[in-house]
Amino acid sequence: MSVKLTAAQLDHLHKLSDDNNVISALAIDQRGSLKKMLAAAANKPADETTIVDFKKAVSAELTKYASAILLDPEYGLPASKVRAPQSGLLLSYEKTGYDVTEAGRFPDLIENQSALRIKEEGGDAVKFLLYYDTDEPDAINDRKKAFVERVGAEAKENGLPLFLELVSYDGNMDSASDAAFAKVKPHKVIEMTKEFSKPRYNVSVLKLEVPVNQKFVEGYTDDGVSPVYSKDEAAKYYKEQSEATSLPFIFLSAGVTNELFLEELKFAKQAGSTFNGVLCGRATWKPGIEPFAAQGEEAGQKWLENQGRDNIERLNKVLADTATPWTNKVEEENTVNA
């Protein structure tokens, strides 16, 4: 069963894709984390101008090679104005982080943002991030489900696709990067993929983590680290994730290096995953923070023109061999396939 989108949503989805109907998008909607990274590199607090200027530099240079860019309305609108003409635009709807005053990592929307305003800013999609633990109580997860239902309905009403970014966690664990979480991650990721593929949410594209922590896969571990999964087990989880949804889905880089992210995409293809592209952030531009913040804008620009471009071009080459077009998962609403 394919997802049904309105003609307007389909038109925007094409604008976010390359000529092969694969999404090769750049993500730089980070806010709090980017501020911390810039401050650490410069060894002084990062002001709003520095954050805006870095986003502008990334957008102006790297959207020449990306099918779209994901930005936030708080710091990213100036960057949206300098992107390459052929590059589509996604805008975040949620505040950075999550509510820390109660259990459940509840999301919150940007107070002066709406799907209509995203459309008016030239956005081609609403992006919404949800932290989700499928094993938390219904009292928590039902609130989150209703939240997505509202955002999905609003996006559709304004003719925009909804890109739902799902990030797994365990409410009883402090870290999502250790072996203990690696053991439960496949279950968490696959179950939330199933849940938010239901038509009631009006999700157009799922933005997903890979279903394992690749650093704990046999053959990918650092020296002295014991694997959590064999290669066959990991491949099975990639395949299960792909089969858990009929929606187009793309992978997020989740802060891993460019090299490891490319290996994850190759592994996904070999496992039989029919993913439809990427929304790649830190794996592309994170090393450029150091020259930009510590040495100045000119040094940062030079890094983006060289290493940044190389990172995206390597990614695009791998995508050409691994990603599948989203068009075979989508049909226009009120039409029936022959």
N, C-alpha and C positions, 0 to 999 in steps of 0.2 A: 504494500500500500504506500503510495507516494503522498507527500504533503501537498495540500492545495493552498496556493497563494493567489492574491488578487493580481490583476494586471499591473497595478502600480508597484506592488511589492516585488514582482518579478523584474520589472524594469530597473528598480534600484539594485536588486541582487546582481543583475548583469553589470551594472556600473561598478560594483565592488569586486568584480572577477576579471581574470585575464582572458585572452582570446580563446582559451581552451575551457572556459567555464570552471576554472579552478580559482580558489580564493588565495591570493598571495599577499596577505595584508600585514602591515607594520603596526605594532601596538606601542603607543607611548602616552597612555592615559594615567600613568603612575603619578601620584601627587605626593603623599607623605614620604613614601620610600625614596622617590627621586630627590626630594629636598634633602633627605639624610645623606644620600650618596653624593650629591653635589657638595654639601657641607663638609663631608669627610675628605673629599678629594682636594678641596680648597683650604682645608683646615680653618674654616671660619663659617659662620651661619650663612645659609643661602637665602637671598631675598627673592621676592616674587619676580623681579626683572630677570634674574639669572635663570629661574625655572622656565619662564616664558621664552627667553632667548635660546635655551638649549632645545626646547621643543621645536621652535622655528627652524633652527639649524638642521635638526634631524628631518623635519618635514620637507624643507626646501631641497635637500640633497637626496634623501633616500626614497622619496615617493616617485622619483624618476624610474625606479626599478620595482616598485610595489604596485599591486592592483588597487590597494586602498590603505588608508591609515585610520587608526583608532585614537581619538583624542578625548580629552575631558573639557567641559565647558568652563571650568574654573580658570585654568591656565592655558588651555590648548586652542582657543578660538583664533588667536593671531597666527598660530601655526597652520590652521586649516586654510587660511587665506593665501599661503605661499606654497601649497602643495602643487605637484605637477598636474596639468589639466586633465590627464586621463585617469587620475587616481581618485577612487571613491572615498567617501567619508563616513565613518561610524563615530557616534558620540555617546559617551557614558551617561547613564541616567542615575547611577547610584553615587552616594558619598563614598569617599575612600575609606577602606577598613570596614569595621562593623561595630555595633553597639556593645561596649564592654561593661555596661552597667548591669546586665543580666545574662544568665546562661542562654546559649543558643545561637550566638553570632548573628543576630538579626540585622538585616540590611536597612538602610534608610535612603530615601531619594534626595537628590539635590533640591533644595527648597524652591529655587527659582527656575527649575527646569521642567519641561514637559515634552511629550512626544511631538506635539505641535511646534514647540520652540526648536526642537532638534530639526524638524522639517524646515522651518523658517531659516535656520542657520545654514541650510544646504546639506544637511545630513542625509545619508542614504540608508541609515539603519539606526535603531535604538540598541545599545548594548547594555545589558544588565548583568551584574555579577552577584551570584548567590553562593554563600558558604553553606554546605549541606552535609549532614550526617544522617544517612538513611536509618540508623539505629537509635536516633534520639526519640523521645516520646512524641506521640501525636500532638500533644499540646504545643510543642515547638514547631513540628514540621507542617501541621495544618496551617499555621499562620504564614509560613513561608510559601506554601502552595497557593494560598489565596493572594499573596503578594504578587506572585508571578502571573496569576490569572488576570489581575488588574493591569499589570504592565503590558502583557500580551494583547489584551483587548484594546488598550489605548494605542499601541503601536499599529495594530491592524486598522483601527478606525482612521488613522492618519496616513494610511497607505505605505507604511514603512515595515520592512522586515525586522523581527526581533532576534537578535543574537544573544542567546542566554549562555553566560559563562558560569560553569559549575566547578566549584573547588571543594574537594572532599576534605574531611577532617574527622577526628574521633573526639567526641565531647569528654572522654575519660582519659585522653592522652595529651601531654604537653607539646610533643613534637610530631611533626608530619614527615620528618626527614630521616628517622631512624628505622632500624630493622623491625621493631615491633609494629609500627604503622605500615611498613611495607607489606607485612603479612596480611593485613586486613584491607589494604587499599583496593585490590581488585574487586572485592565484594562491594565496597562503598561506591566506587566509580561506576560499576556496571548497573547497580540497582538505581542510582540516581539518573543514569542515562535512560533507563527504561521509564522511570516515572515521568520525566519532563519531556518525553517524546509523545505523551498523550495529547490528542487534539485540543483538549480543553484549555491548554496553556497558550495556544497560538504562537508557539515558538517556530521560527523559520529556519534557524541554523543553531545547532549546539556547538559551543566552544568548550572543548573537553581537554582534560588532562589525559596523557597516556595512562592506561589502566594499571601500570606497575611503576615502581621506582626503579628505573633502568640501572641505577648504580648498584642494585642488588641482584641483577640478572647474571647468571653464570656467563663468564667471558667479558663482563663489563665492570666488574668490581675493581676497586683500588686494592693495592697490595695489602694483605692482612685482613681483608674484609670477607666474611663468609657470605656466599650467595643465599638469598631467600628463595629464589625461583631458578629452576633449570631453564634453558632456552625453550624447551618444548612447553613447559608450564606457562612461561611468559607469552609465547606465541598463542597459546590457547586463550589467554585472557584478552589479548588484542582482538582475536577473532570474535570472542563472545561480546566484547564491547561493540564491535561493528554490527553484529547481528541483533543487538539490543535496541536498535533504533532504525526507523525508516526515514528519519530526517537527514538532510545534509548535515555533516559535522566536520569541524576543523579542530586541529590540535593547537593548544597554547604551549609556549616554551617553558613556562613555570620556573623561569630563572636559571635553567641549566645553560651550559656553555653552547656556543654555536655548533661545536664539533659533536657534542653528545646529542643535541637536538636532531642533527642530520642523521645520526645513527638510529635514533628512535623512529624517524620516518621510514628509513630503509627497512628496519625490523618490522614495522607495521605493515608495509607492503608485502614483505615475505610471508607474514602471518595471515594474509588474506583480508586485511582491513581495507574497507572502501572509503577511507577518509577523503575529504574534498578540498583540502587546503590547510592553511595555517593562519593564525594571528600571532605573529612572533614579535616579542618585545625585547627584553634584556639580552637575549642571545644574539641579537643583531647589533645593538648600540651601546650596551653597558660599558665596554672598555673605552668608549669615547668620552666618558665622563671625566676621566683623569686628565687627559690633555686639555679638555675644554675648561674645566674648573681650576686646574692648577697652573696651566700655562697660558690660557687666554683663548678667546673665541677663534682666532686665526689657527691656532694649533688644533683646536677641536674640529674646525672645518676641514682641515687637511686630513685628519683621521677619518672623518665621514666620507670624504671623497675617495679615499683609498681603501682602508680596511673595512669601513662600513659598507661601501659598495661591494667589496669582495664577499662579505658575509651574505648579503642579499642575493648576489648572483650565484653563489654556491647553493643557497637555499632554493632558488628558482630552478636550478639545474636538477636538483634532487626531486623537487616537486614534479617536474616534467616526467620523471620516471616512476613516481610512486603514487601521486594523487589521482583521483578519478573525478570526472566532471560531475557537478551537482545536478545537472539537467535531467539525468535519468531517475532522480528521486523526487522531482517536482512537477506538478502540473498546474495549469491555471484554474482557479476556482470557477465552478459552474460549467466546466467542460469535462468530457469523459474521454479517456484514451480509446482509440480505435482498437 
